[in-house]
Amino acid sequence: MESWIRVLMFAACLFPVLVECRVRHYKFNVVMKNSSRLCSTKPIVTVNGRFPGPTLTAREGDTVLVKVVNHVKYNVSIHWHGIRQLRTGWADGPAYITQCPIQPGQNYIYNFTITGQRGTLLWHAHILWLRATVHGAIVILPKRGVPYPFPKPDKEAVVILAEYWKADTELVINQAQKSGLAPNVSDAHTINGKPGPVPNCSAQDAFKLDVEAGKSYMLRIINAALNEELFFKIAGHKLTVVEVDATYVKPFKTDTIVIAPGQTINVLVTADKSSGKYLMAASPFMDSPIAVDNVTATATLHYSGTLSSSATTLTNPPPQNATSISDNFTNSLRSLNSKKFPAKVPLTVDHALLITVGLGINPCPSCKAGNGSRVVASMNNVTFIMPTTALLQAHYFNIKGVFTTDFPSNPPFAFNYTSTTPPKNLGTTSGTKLYRLPYNSTVQLVLQDTGIIAPENHPIHLHGFNFFAVGRGLGNFNPKKDPKKFNLVDPVERNTIGVPSGGWTAIRFRADNPGVWFMHCHLEVHTTWGLKMAFLVDNGKGPNESVLPPPSDLPKC
C-alpha cells in the first residue's frame, strides 16, 4: 500500500497544471569525497559529494521524501533539525533515539510533512561527529500566494557557517575519550564551505556574494559548526533580523548577529553602496576560559562592476568574549505575535522542571592523560547513556529494559550552581532516563548552567517542538522572583536556545506531539560527554493524537 501511495504522489507531480505538486523527492548519497579545495586533501564524508550538502527546498504543507543511501564505512542517520515531525518521530533522525542508524550499504526513506512552518532550518548527520561535514540547508517557502510579513527581497542566498578539521573528526573525539580530556578544536571556520585566507592553509578560497546596487537580499544564515557559537557581520552594512529558527520575529537592525550551533537566522541586507567589496566575517563567541578555534572565516559582498583586484572594505570582528554584544542581540528578539502569526505562549504550567546543565568528573582508570579521571557532562547530574535499541522503538513496541522514566524534575541535590567554588563531589550518575509527559500538557523548563568545572554557554536543542524563551538571567534561578519578570506576551519562539554562561534560560512549550523526543546540548563535545536526555510524550485520544506506525524500511540495530 505504501508503495502505491508513493507512485500516486509522484504521478501527481508530473501534472502540475492539474494539481499543485505537494511532494518533494530527494536522494542523499552519503559518500567520501576529497576536500582538496580546503586546507587538506583528506577525504571527508559528504552528501552527494558536496560540502556543505545540497539545499532541501519545499513549501509549507509539502510532504518530503528523502532516500538516504549509505556508501561509507560509518553508520549514518540524518536529522531534519527544527522540523516538528508531528506524529512522525520515525523520520526525526537521531541515532538510537528515534531510529537505528542506516548501516553501510543500506538505505532508508525519511517521510514527513511540513506543517505550520516556513523559513530556514538545517539538516545534519545525527550520529558520531559526522555532522562536521554532513549538513545542509532546509528552505521552507510559504504557501503559494502567501507573502512574507516583511518587504520581499530581490534575491535570497543561503549562508552556512561551519568548521573545518584537518584531522578525521572521529579520530579527534575517540582520542579525547581515551585520554579523558577535552578534544582538539577545529582548524578553521568556513562560510559556505570556504575559509577565506587563513594561516597555514594552501587553499585561500573565499565565498563571494554578488550583489547589485539598490537591491535587497535575504541571507538565510545557518550555524552548522560542531562546537562554537559564532558572530557574523558585514562591513559597512546593517542587518535587519526578520526570522529565527523558521519563526518570524519583530524586525530590528543590528551590526552583528550571534548564532549558536543548530540555530538559523534570516536577515535582510540592502546593497546601499554604489560599488565596492565588503568583508563578511564569522568569528567565535566564547565568554568563558574554554579553548576555541579562534580563526575568523571571511567572505566578500561584491558589488557588480567592481574589479576583483579592488581593495576590500574590512570589518573588525567582535572580541571573542563580547558578552554584551551577544546579550544585546538575544534580548532584542521578540515574536512577531501578529493576528496571522500569534505567539501561543502557554500561560499555565502542568510540569515545572529545573534542569542543571554542565560538566563533571568521573573515574576512568584507563584515562592516563586525565590522571584516572574523565570529563563528563550531565543534566540534573545524570550522564545520559545511549541505548543500543532505539528509544522510540522500545516505547512503541513496549520493549522492556531499554530505558526508565525517572529522570528527575529537579537537581538531586541543591548547591550554589554558579559559584566559582565547585561542590566537593564532582561526579555524576549514569543512566538512560526519560521524563514522561501526558499528551497536550504544558511544560515550563528552566535550564540552569553550572560552574562545576567552568561556567559555559550551552545551546540546548529540543527535538519535536518549538518553544518560547520566556526568561533568562545570570546567577541562580529564583523561583519566587524571576517568574514575575517572564515575557508571556511576545517571547521569541525557537527550537535551539542558549543557556548563558553562569546563568539560566526559561522556556515553555505544549507537549502536543506524541513520541520520544531528544533534548541535548548542540555543542557536540558536550553531547558526546552525556549532556542529553529525552521526553516521552504519551499518545492522546484516538489515532490523530497517536504516533504513526513505523515504516516498513525502518533500519534495524
N, C-alpha and C positions, 0 to 999 in steps of 0.2 A: 504493500500500500504506500509506504513512504517513497519508494522509487517512482511510482506513478504520479504522486503529488509533485515531485520534483520535475518530472517530464512536463506536466501540465503548466507549472510555473514557468519553465523555460520556454515553452511554446508561446505563452502569453507575451513574453519579452520580445518575440520575433515579430510581433504585430503591434508596435507602439501607437499606430493610428487608431486602432480599435480599443486598446486598453493601455493605460499607463504602466510601464514596466516597474514593478514594485519588488522585484527580486534581483539582487546583485550577486553575481558569481565571481569568486576569486580562487586562484590556485597559488598556494605558497609552497614552493620547493625549498626546503631547508638544505643548503649546500655549502661546501667550503669554497672560499674564493680568496685569491691572493690580493693583498691590500697594498700593492706597490705604489699607489699614489700617496700613501701616508708615510709615517716615519719608520716603517719596517716593511719587509716583503713577506712576512709570515702570512700563512693562510688564516682566515677568520671565518666563523660561522655566519652565514647570511641567509636572507630570504631572496630567492630568485637572483642571487649573485650581486645584490645591491646593498650598499651601506651609506646612509640608512636604507631601510627596506622600502617597498612600494607603498604609496598612499592608498588607503582604502576609502573610497568615496561613496556615499549613499545619501538618501534623503530621509527625513523624519517619516517614520511609518514603513520604511522598506524592510523586507526580510533579506538577511545577508547569509550566504552560504560560502564558507571558505574551506577548501580542501587543502589540508596541510600534509605534505609528503616528506617524510624524514629520510634524507640521504646522507646523514652524518653519523658519526660513531656515538654521539651522545643521545640520551633520552631527551625528548623535546615536548614542550607544551606552550601554547600561546594564550595570553590573557588580553582581553579587549577592555583595556583599563578605562573605567568610568561608565561603560555600558551597563545599564541597570540589570539586564538579564532577568526580566520578570518571568519567574517560574521556570527559566531555562538555565539553571545552575550548571547543567552538564556542559554548557558552552562557555563557562566563565574562564576556565583555563589553568588555575594554579595547581601544579602537580601535587598529587596526594591529598588535596583538599576537595576539589570537585571532580577530578578525573585522575586515572592513572596516566602516566606520560605516554607519548607516542614513541614506541621503541624504534631503533634503527631498521629501516626497510619497511616500516608500517605507515599508515595514513589514517586521518580522522577528519570528518567534515563537521566544522563548527557551524551551527544553525541557530540564528537568533533574529529577533525582530527589534528594530529600534523604535521604542515607544516613548513619546513625550520628550524627546531630546533632540537638540540641534546645536551645532558648534564644533569645537575641536576637542578630540581626545587622542589617545595613542594606543597602539598595540605593542606588546613586547613578550619575549620569552619569559616564562614564569617557572623556571627550574634552574638550579645551579646559578652561575653568573653569566648565563648566555645572553641576557638582555643587554650586555655591554655592546653587542653588535647586532643582535636580533631585535630590531624595533623599527617602528614607523608611525606615520600619522593616520588618524581617522578623521575625515572631514564629513560632517553631517550637515547637509544643506537643509534649509527649511522646506516645508511642503511647497509645491509649485503654486505660485501666486501669493505666497506669504512673504512680506518684506522683512528685512532686518529692522529692529527698533532703533536704528541709527542711520545716518546717511550712507547709502550704498557706495562702497568703494569702487574705483575704476578697475582695480585689479586686486587679486589675492595671491598670497605666497605662503608656503609652509616653511617655517624656520625651526629646525630641530637642533637643540643644544645637547651635546653628549661629551663623553670622554674617550680618549684613545689610549690603549695599552700596548706597549711593545711586547710585553710578555703575554703568555696564554693566561687568561683570567682564571681558568680552572686551576692552573698550577699555582697562581698567586694565592688563592684562598686555601687550597689544600696545604700549602707550605705554612700558612698562618695557623691553620687548625692544628697542625702537628707541633708547632712551636708554642702555641698558647697565647701568642701576641697578636697585635693588630697587623693586617696585611699592608703591603706596599700600596702607595697611592698611584693613580694613573699618571701617564707621561705627558698628556696634553688634553686640552679641551677642543671640541670641534663645533663648527657651525655648518649644518648640512653636510657632515662627513669630512670637512676640510678644516685644518687647524689654523691656517694662515702662517706667517713667519714665526717659527718657534726655535729655540736653541737646540742644537744637536739633532737636527732633523733635515734630511736631504730634500724632502718634499716641502715646498713653501707655498703650495696652492691654497687659495682662499676663495670662499664663496663670494659671488658678485650678484647683487640685486640691481637689475637695470630699471631705472625709473624715468619718467618724463615730467618735466617741469609743469606744475599746476595740477597734476593728477593726484588722486588719493589712493592709498594702498592699505589693505588689511593684512597684517602679518599674523599668522597662526603659529604662535611660539610654543614649543614643547621642550620640557626638560626630560631627556631620556638618560641622563647620567646615572651611574650606579650609586654614587656616594656623596654627591655635593650639590648643595643649593647654589644658585648662580645669580649674579646681577647681569642685566642686559641693558645696553643703551646705544644710541646712535648719535654721533657727533652732530651738533647744530640742529637737531630735530626733536620736537616734542612727541611723546607717545600718548595717544588717547586710549585708555583701557575701556573696553566695551563688553568683555566676556571673560570668565574664568571657568575652567573645568566644564565647558559646554553649558554654562548658565549665564544669562545676561546680567550685567551689573550697571549701576548708575555710572555713566561715563565720567571720567576725570582725566586730567592731563598730568603727566609726570615726565621727568628726565630719565628715570631709572626704574625698572621693574625688578623684583626679586621673585624667583621661581624655583620651587623645590622639585626634586625628582618625582616624576609622576604627574606634576601639575601642568596645565596648559593655560595660556593667556592670549587672547586676541586683542591686538592694538591697531588703531588707525594711525597712519603716518601720511601727512601731506607733503608732497615734494614742492616745498615753497621756496626753493632756491632756483636761480636761473641756470646754474651748471655746477659741475664740480664732482669730487669724490669724497665721501664722508665715511669715517670708520664706524663699523659696528663692533662692539666688544662684549664678550661673555667672560666673566671673571668670578672666582669663588667667593661665597659668603660663609664665613665661619667665625662666630664671636666667642669661641672658647679655645683653649690651648690644645687643639687637635690638629694633627698633621693633615694637610690637604695638598692637592695638586694646585700650585699657585701660578700656573701658566695661563695667560689670558688668550682665548681664541679670538681671532679678528676676521672680519669680512668687510665688504665695502658696499655702500649705497652709491650707485654710479649713474649720474645723470646722462641722458642721451646727448651725444655730441661732444662729450668730454673725452679728451685724449687719454688713453691708458697710461701714458707717461706723466700725466698731470699729478701734482702733489696732492696727497690725501689730507683732508682736514681731520686732525686727531682729536681724541677724547680721552680723558683720564678715567679709568675705571675706579669705582669707589674702593676705599681701603677694605681689606679682607674682613675686618671686624666692624664694619659700618652698621652697627645695630640700629642707630637712629634712622638711617635711610630705609632699612628693612621694615622697621616698625611703622614709619610714616606711610609706606606703601600698603602694608597689611591693614592698617587702621582706616585707610581710605576706601576699602572695598565694602560695597553695600549692594544687596539685591536690588534689581530693578523695581520689583514689587509694584507692577502696573496691573491694570484690570486684566490684561491679556496674559501677563506673566506674574501671577501673585506669588508672594512668599508665604507658603503654608507652614508656618512655624508651629510645632506642637506647643500649645500653651499649658497643657497639663502633662505630668510625667508619671508613668506607671513604674518605670525602673530607673532609679538614680544610681549610677555607678561612679566610683572614683578609682581610676586605674593609674598606678605609678608606672612610668616608663624610664628605663635606664640600664646601667651596666652593673655587673657584679664579678666576683672572682670565685671559681670553684676549683677543687683539687683536680690535678691532672698529672699523675706520676710520670707519664711518658713525655711531658712537655718540659724538656730540659731548658730551653731558652726562657721559659716562663717560671723557672725555679720551682717546678712541680705544681704550677697553677695555670689555669686557663681563664681568659677573659670571656664572660658570657653576658647575655642580655636577657631582660625579662619584663613581663607585665605583671604587676601585683606579685612580684617575687617568684613568678612561675616562668621558668625557661621552657618554652614550648618544644616538645619532641615530635618530629614529623612521623606520621604513621607510615606503614607500608601498604595499607589499604586505604583508598580514597575515602575521606570522611563522609561525603555525600552518598556514596555507595553504601557505606556502613549504616548510615541513617535510613536510607530509602529501603534497604533490604533487611534492616534490623539485625545486622551482624554484630554480635556481642564482642566485647573486649578490645575494641579499637580506640574508643575514647570514653571519657566521662563528662558529665555535665555539671561539675562542681567548681568551675572557675570562680574565684572569689570576686564578689561585687565591690570589695574594699580591700586596701592593703592588709595583709595578715597581721602586721604589727606597725604601729604608728611611730614616726620619728620626724625630726626636722628635715624634710626631704631636700631642701635647698641649702642646707648648711654646708660650709666649707669643711666641717669636721664630719667625716663619714661615720656611720654606726660601726660598732665593734664587729658585728657579723656581716661580712661582705658576700656570703654565699646565697645561693638561690635553690629553690626546689625545682623539680623537673616533672613534666607530665604532658599528656595530650588532653587538655582540659577545655571544654566548651562552656559557653554561657547560654542557657536556654531562654527563649523569648516566645510568648504566645503571639499568634498572628495578630497584626494590627495594633499591638501595644506600642506605647510611646517610650522613648529612651532618652535620658539625659546622661551624657558620658563626659566626665571631667578627666582629662589626660594630664597627669602631673609629672613633670620632669624631676629627676633626682640627681643629686651630685655625688653619688656614692664613689665614683672614680673621678668624674668631672661633669659639670653641667654641660648639656649639649642640645642643639636643635634636633628635633625628631619629626620629620614629615610622616604623618600617620595616614595610611590609606585604608578605607573601608570598602570592601567589595559588596556589590549588590544593592547599594543605596547611595543616594545623595544625602547630605546632612547640612544643617545650618550651624554656622560658627557663632554662637550667641555671646561668647565672652572669652577674654584672655587677660592674663596679668602676670606679674612677677611675684616670686616668693611662693609660699604655700597657699593653696586654695582655702578660702574661709567660707564654709557652707552657710554661715549666717549673714555675712556682709556682702560677699561677692555676687550672689544671685540677684541682689537688688539692683545691680548695675547691668544686668544682661540686656542685650538688644533683642527684643522679641517682635520687632516691627519689620525691619528690613536687613537682617543679618545676611552675610554672604552665604551662598549655597555652593558646596564643593563636594568632591569625593576624596581629596587629599588635603590635609591641614597640618601646618607646622605647630609643634609644641615648642614654645620659646625656651631658650637656654635659661635654666633656673626659674622657670615659671610654669604656667598651666594654660590649657585651652579647654573650653566647654563647648560641646556640640549636642544637638538634638536631632532625632530622626524618628520616623514611624516605621515599625517593623512589618511592612506590608508586602514583603517578598519572601515566600517560604523557601527553605533550603538551608544549606550550610555556607556561611559567608566569612571569608578570611578578613582579619584586620591585622596590619603589621606596619612596622617602620619601613619606609621606602628607601632608606639607606641600606643597600644590600648587605653590607657587612653586619649591621645590627639584626637583620632578618636571619642571616646565617647563624648568628650567635643565639637566636631564640627569642627576639623581641617580636612576638606574634601570638595571636590567639584566634578563636573563631566563635561566631554566634550561630546557634542552631535555632532557626525560626520555624515553629510548628506550622503545619497546614491549617488553613482556616476552614470555613464551611463550604463544602462542595468542590467540584473539580476546578472551578475558576480561581480558587484560592489555594490550590494544591500544586506541588511540584509535578511537572510533566514526567511521564515515564522516560527512562533513559533511551537514547538512540541505539539502534542495533550494532553500530560500529564503534561504540564506546570502547576505548583502549582497555586492555586488561593488564593488571600488575603482574 
